[in-house]
Amino acid sequence: MEAAEFVLGYQAEYAEEPPAVSPTFEQVTGRKGRTLAQWAAGHATELALAA
């Protein structure tokens, strides 16, 4: 039960204040990082087709 509470608490904190995207991502890939929400918005059509 303690582990579940810890995980849920961590996820709640993460949802309220997600960590910043590391600048290393852009250095490695050559493009800016995106949040999960930005990625999902950009793939909404594919996600809708998969549902």
N, C-alpha and C positions, 0 to 999 in steps of 0.2 A: 504494500500500500504506500509506503514512503517513497519508493522509486517512482510510482505512478504520479504522486503528488509533485515530486521534484520535476519530472518531465513536463507535466501540465503547467507548472509554474514557469518553467523556462520558456515554453512555447508562448505563454501569455505575454511575458516580457518581450520576447522576440517580435511578436505581432504588434505590440505597441511602439517599439523603437528598434527596427531592424538595424543590424550593423551596416556600416558604410561598405561600399564595394572597394576592395583593395586596388590601389593603383597598379599593382603587379599584373592584374588581369589585362589592363590596356597595354602594358609593356609586352606581355607575352602574345596576346592575340592581335594587337594593332587596332582594337576598337574598344569603345567605352563599354563598361559593364552596365547591366540593367537589373532592376529589381524583378522579383517574381511577377508582380502585378504588371509591369511593363512587358515582360516576356509573354505572359498569358494574353494580354491585349493584342499583341502582335501576332499571336497564333490562334486567335478566337475562332476563325473559320475551321481550321484543322481540328481544334478541340471539340467544336460543335458536331463535326462529322463523325468523330470517334464516339460520341455519346449515344 
